[in-house]
Amino acid sequence: MRTTRVKNLTATKRLARALAKELRARKSAVVLLYGEMGAGKTTLIREIIKNLNPAARVSSPTFTIINKYAENLYHADLYRIENAKELENTDFYEIIAGENIIFVEWAERLDAEIDGAIKIEIKGGANENERNFIIS
């Protein structure tokens, strides 16, 4: 587990570049993000995806549940689901089982742990721009 403190968007972009480099070395990864509304989950994901696929136009999949940005690059937002059973009508479980990279916002809505997942918890810092990213 490591904690990275960022003080502004520029520092968040640096962290995103470093995480994208780590993810590029993998064939697949499930990245689970935790944090309050407005913590910076979508911002971090957007910056990582831009580094993985500069042509991607990243938007939050709050209403679509899952966005696909490239052949094996996905972004899920579970904010609107009540429980993991609702994901059975989507490709979510096939995506996490395949050779894909998927970012999952509001991962606490999943009913079970996902083996091998990267967990990123985002907490506020000393001021409104500072964030602490706890990565395990």
VOBA-1610 file (N, C-alpha, C; in pm, whole numbers, padded with zeros to 5 digits, always signed):
BEGIN
Met+00086-00117+00000Met+00000+00000+00000Met+00091+00124+00000Arg+00052+00222-00079Arg+00126+00348-00081Arg+00026+00463-00083Thr+00067+00573-00022Thr-00015+00694-00020Thr+00060+00803-00093Thr-00010+00868-00186Thr+00046+00981-00259Thr-00041+01102-00233Arg+00021+01210-00187Arg-00051+01334-00163Arg-00028+01425-00284Val-00136+01476-00340Val-00124+01572-00449Val-00188+01703-00404Lys-00128+01812-00450Lys-00175+01944-00405Lys-00255+02018-00510Asn-00255+01966-00636Asn-00326+02036-00744Asn-00344+01943-00863Leu-00410+01994-00966Leu-00438+01915-01085Leu-00310+01872-01156Thr-00210+01956-01157Thr-00082+01922-01221Thr-00022+01798-01155Ala-00027+01792-01024Ala+00026+01676-00952Ala-00060+01553-00977Thr-00191+01572-00991Thr-00279+01459-01023Thr-00244+01404-01161Lys-00215+01491-01256Lys-00176+01447-01390Lys-00045+01368-01386Arg+00049+01409-01301Arg+00175+01334-01287Arg+00148+01195-01232Leu+00062+01187-01131Leu+00026+01057-01075Leu-00041+00971-01181Ala-00130+01029-01259Ala-00199+00955-01366Ala-00100+00900-01467Arg+00001+00979-01505Arg+00104+00931-01599Arg+00178+00810-01541Ala+00211+00817-01414Ala+00282+00706-01349Ala+00193+00581-01343Leu+00066+00599-01309Leu-00025+00484-01303Leu-00049+00426-01443Ala-00060+00511-01544Ala-00078+00463-01681Ala+00042+00380-01724Lys+00160+00421-01686Lys+00281+00346-01720Lys+00277+00207-01657Glu+00234+00199-01531Glu+00220+00070-01463Glu+00115-00017-01533Leu+00003+00043-01572Leu-00104-00033-01636Leu-00066-00081-01775Arg+00012-00001-01848Arg+00056-00039-01982Arg+00136-00170-01979Ala+00204-00195-01870Ala+00286-00315-01856Ala+00202-00441-01831Arg+00074-00425-01807Arg-00015-00538-01779Arg-00102-00568-01901Lys-00147-00691-01912Lys-00244-00725-02017Lys-00385-00689-01972Ser-00405-00695-01840Ser-00537-00663-01788Ser-00524-00608-01646Ala-00625-00532-01607Ala-00629-00477-01471Ala-00770-00430-01440Val-00810-00453-01318Val-00934-00397-01266Val-00890-00295-01162Val-00927-00169-01184Val-00889-00061-01094Val-01015-00011-01026Leu-01025-00035-00896Leu-01142+00001-00818Leu-01115+00133-00748Leu-01206+00229-00765Leu-01189+00361-00704Leu-01297+00386-00600Tyr-01251+00439-00487Tyr-01337+00469-00374Tyr-01318+00615-00336Gly-01422+00681-00297Gly-01411+00820-00252Gly-01547+00886-00257Glu-01559+00992-00181Glu-01685+01066-00177Glu-01712+01135-00311Met-01835+01180-00327Met-01873+01259-00444Met-01780+01380-00453Gly-01722+01401-00570Gly-01633+01515-00590Gly-01490+01493-00543Ala-01457+01370-00502Ala-01322+01343-00451Ala-01216+01349-00560Gly-01256+01322-00685Gly-01160+01326-00794Gly-01145+01194-00868Lys-01239+01101-00849Lys-01232+00971-00916Lys-01233+00986-01067Thr-01330+01057-01120Thr-01342+01075-01265Thr-01223+01152-01320Thr-01176+01251-01249Thr-01060+01329-01295Thr-00937+01240-01309Leu-00911+01157-01209Leu-00796+01067-01215Leu-00811+00969-01331Ile-00928+00910-01344Ile-00952+00814-01453Ile-00933+00881-01588Arg-00989+00999-01605Arg-00977+01072-01731Arg-00830+01092-01767Glu-00750+01131-01671Glu-00608+01156-01697Glu-00532+01027-01727Ile-00564+00919-01658Ile-00498+00791-01688Ile-00535+00745-01828Ile-00664+00750-01862Ile-00708+00705-01994Ile-00645+00791-02104Lys-00634+00922-02084Lys-00567+01007-02183Lys-00424+00962-02208Asn-00357+00913-02103Asn-00222+00864-02118Asn-00217+00727-02187Leu-00319+00645-02166Leu-00325+00514-02230Leu-00371+00523-02374Asn-00463+00616-02402Asn-00521+00631-02535Asn-00553+00778-02558Pro-00456+00855-02611Pro-00476+00999-02628Pro-00598+01038-02712Ala-00645+00948-02798Ala-00760+00979-02883Ala-00894+00963-02811Ala-00892+00902-02693Ala-01017+00876-02621Ala-01081+01006-02572Arg-01211+01014-02588Arg-01289+01127-02534Arg-01360+01073-02411Val-01305+01103-02295Val-01350+01044-02170Val-01466+01124-02110Ser-01572+01051-02075Ser-01684+01110-02004Ser-01731+01011-01899Ser-01795+01060-01798Ser-01841+00972-01691Ser-01959+00888-01740Pro-01952+00757-01719Pro-02062+00669-01762Pro-02172+00656-01657Thr-02206+00764-01590Thr-02305+00760-01484Thr-02437+00701-01532Phe-02480+00735-01653Phe-02609+00687-01703Phe-02596+00563-01789Thr-02482+00541-01851Thr-02464+00422-01936Thr-02403+00307-01859Ile-02356+00328-01740Ile-02287+00234-01651Ile-02145+00204-01699Ile-02127+00169-01827Ile-01993+00133-01877Ile-01967+00206-02008Asn-01851+00271-02017Asn-01803+00330-02142Asn-01684+00251-02191Lys-01677+00234-02322Lys-01563+00167-02385Lys-01485+00273-02463Tyr-01353+00280-02439Tyr-01270+00382-02503Tyr-01176+00324-02609Ala-01149+00197-02601Ala-01063+00128-02697Ala-01097-00020-02687Glu-01032-00100-02768Glu-01063-00243-02772Glu-01064-00308-02634Asn-00971-00269-02547Asn-00965-00332-02415Asn-00959-00230-02301Leu-01021-00114-02320Leu-01014-00006-02221Leu-01155+00042-02186Tyr-01193+00025-02059Tyr-01330+00052-02014Tyr-01331+00138-01887His-01447+00199-01864His-01470+00284-01747His-01614+00259-01701Ala-01629+00212-01579Ala-01762+00185-01524Ala-01790+00280-01407Asp-01913+00324-01397Asp-01956+00409-01287Asp-02077+00341-01224Leu-02060+00295-01101Leu-02165+00217-01035Leu-02253+00302-00943Tyr-02242+00433-00952Tyr-02317+00522-00862Tyr-02466+00494-00864Arg-02521+00467-00979Arg-02667+00454-00992Arg-02720+00314-00962Ile-02631+00217-00939Ile-02683+00083-00913Ile-02707+00064-00763Glu-02806-00019-00732Glu-02838-00050-00592Glu-02747-00160-00539Asn-02720-00261-00625Asn-02634-00372-00585Asn-02573-00437-00709Ala-02477-00524-00687Ala-02403-00584-00798Ala-02491-00670-00889Lys-02604-00718-00841Lys-02694-00801-00922Lys-02740-00725-01047Glu-02753-00593-01037Glu-02795-00512-01151Glu-02693-00516-01266Leu-02570-00554-01236Leu-02467-00559-01340Leu-02479-00683-01428Glu-02563-00778-01389Glu-02581-00900-01467Glu-02637-00872-01606Asn-02705-00761-01626Asn-02760-00725-01757Asn-02663-00645-01842Thr-02539-00633-01796Thr-02435-00561-01870Thr-02322-00659-01901Asp-02219-00611-01966Asp-02101-00694-01994Asp-01996-00684-01885Phe-02030-00625-01771Phe-01934-00597-01666Phe-01851-00719-01627Tyr-01916-00829-01597Tyr-01843-00947-01548Tyr-01756-01010-01657Glu-01799-01002-01781Glu-01716-01050-01891Glu-01594-00960-01910Ile-01614-00831-01894Ile-01504-00736-01910Ile-01398-00759-01802Ile-01439-00772-01676Ile-01339-00790-01570Ile-01271-00927-01578Ala-01336-01025-01641Ala-01275-01157-01654Ala-01181-01166-01774Gly-01193-01073-01867Gly-01113-01077-01989Gly-00982-01001-01976Glu-00910-00992-02086Glu-00784-00918-02090Glu-00814-00772-02122Asn-00865-00703-02023Asn-00906-00564-02036Asn-00853-00482-01920Ile-00849-00353-01941Ile-00825-00260-01831Ile-00957-00189-01809Ile-01007-00198-01686Ile-01134-00133-01653Ile-01119-00056-01522Phe-01168+00066-01524Phe-01172+00152-01407Phe-01315+00149-01354Val-01330+00129-01223Val-01464+00116-01164Val-01481+00220-01054Glu-01565+00322-01081Glu-01599+00422-00980Glu-01710+00367-00891Trp-01711+00409-00767Trp-01810+00365-00668Trp-01803+00214-00651Ala-01681+00163-00639Ala-01659+00018-00628Ala-01719-00042-00501Glu-01749+00042-00403Glu-01810-00010-00281Glu-01948-00069-00308Arg-02005-00044-00425Arg-02137-00099-00460Arg-02129-00245-00505Leu-02008-00294-00527Leu-01991-00435-00561Leu-02012-00517-00434Asp-02072-00635-00449Asp-02100-00718-00331Asp-01981-00804-00290Ala-01881-00817-00377Ala-01770-00908-00349Ala-01638-00845-00389Glu-01531-00900-00335Glu-01397-00857-00371Glu-01362-00910-00510Ile-01278-00839-00580Ile-01228-00885-00709Ile-01080-00916-00690Asp-01044-01043-00702Asp-00906-01085-00681Asp-00811-01011-00774Gly-00702-00964-00719Gly-00599-00898-00798Gly-00628-00755-00838Ala-00740-00701-00792Ala-00776-00564-00830Ala-00683-00463-00763Ile-00661-00354-00833Ile-00589-00240-00777Ile-00694-00151-00713Lys-00673-00114-00588Lys-00769-00030-00517Lys-00709+00108-00496Ile-00787+00209-00529Ile-00744+00347-00507Ile-00853+00418-00426Glu-00816+00456-00305Glu-00908+00532-00220Glu-00862+00678-00224Ile-00956+00768-00248Ile-00923+00910-00257Ile-00987+00982-00139Lys-00902+01052-00064Lys-00949+01127+00052Lys-00904+01272+00038Gly-00982+01360+00094Gly-00948+01502+00093Gly-00823+01530+00174Gly-00765+01645+00148Gly-00645+01685+00219Gly-00668+01809+00303Ala-00561+01884+00322Ala-00562+02001+00408Ala-00646+02116+00351Asn-00664+02119+00217Asn-00747+02223+00156Asn-00828+02160+00043Glu-00911+02240-00023Glu-01003+02185-00123Glu-00934+02129-00247Asn-00810+02166-00275Asn-00737+02116-00391Asn-00651+01994-00361Glu-00620+01971-00236Glu-00531+01861-00198Glu-00608+01730-00187Arg-00544+01622-00234Arg-00604+01489-00227Arg-00497+01390-00181Asn-00541+01287-00112Asn-00455+01175-00075Asn-00506+01052-00148Phe-00417+00990-00226Phe-00450+00870-00302Phe-00384+00753-00232Ile-00465+00661-00180Ile-00415+00544-00112Ile-00431+00427-00208Ile-00319+00374-00254Ile-00319+00274-00361Ile-00271+00140-00304Ser-00351+00038-00324Ser-00313-00096-00278Ser-00350-00199-00383
//
